Amino acid sequence: MDNNLNIIPSELGTQIWTNGRLTELSIGNWSDGGGVQIHTLPESMGKLKQLKNLWLSYNNLNSLPESFTNLKDLEILELRYNLFTGIPKSLTLLNRLKYLGLSYNKIENLPEWLNEFKGLKKLYLSHNQLAEIPESICKLNLDYKEMGDSFLSQ
């Protein structure tokens, strides 16, 4: 199977399958991620419509494929230690997204449309290059108590 990752799917790190469907996937240069490092995600990622948790830490990602908006069941998206310079607006279309981790990237500005994340409870943006925080972040219904200092530190 050609997956544009030059790797056999069974070598992609941790996978959890439920009723024959992939519901959790970890890919990255860390133990649970299989010790691989990817630079892009294939457009076919959008076919994993039952995916609930996606851990993509310690990679060299700077964008997500357009098909990513098909992941309507996605609840957790961890993108820490990548090369993102901004938050992809297409993620606001994922209404079940509760957790978004973007710490340790290269984000300089946060968009005014942050309040379009309706179900988001946890947003991690620490260790980026943020100069200011838009007022729209106050309109998010985040669980600040549970996130603690790691929300915007450094």
C-alpha positions, 0 to 999 in steps of 0.5 A: 500500500502506498501511503506517501510516508515510505513506511509500512502502516504497522510501523507507524507507532501506537494504533488502537482499533475498535470494531475494525476501525482505527480510532487512535494513532500516534506517529512521531519521533518518540517512543509511543510514536514509533520513533519515526519522523514525518514531514507531511501527511497524505491526503488519504488521512481524511479517510480515517473518519472514525479517528478520535485521537491523533498524536503527531508530536516530534515531527516536521509538520507545518501543515495539514492536508485539506481532507483533514476536515473529514475527521469529524469524530476527532477529539484530541489532536496533539501537534507539539514539537512541529513547525507550525507557524499558525493555527489551521482555520480548517480545524474549527470545522472539527466540532468534536475537537476538545483538545488541541496541543500546539506547544513547541512550534513556531507560532507568532500570532493567534488569529481573531477567529479563535472563538470559532472553536466551539467544543474546545476545552484544552488549548496548549500554546506554550513555547511558541513565539507569541507576541500578543494574545487576541481578545477572542481567546477569552470567548473560548470555554477552556478548562483553565484550571486543568490546563494550568501554567502550560496553556501559554507559558514561555 
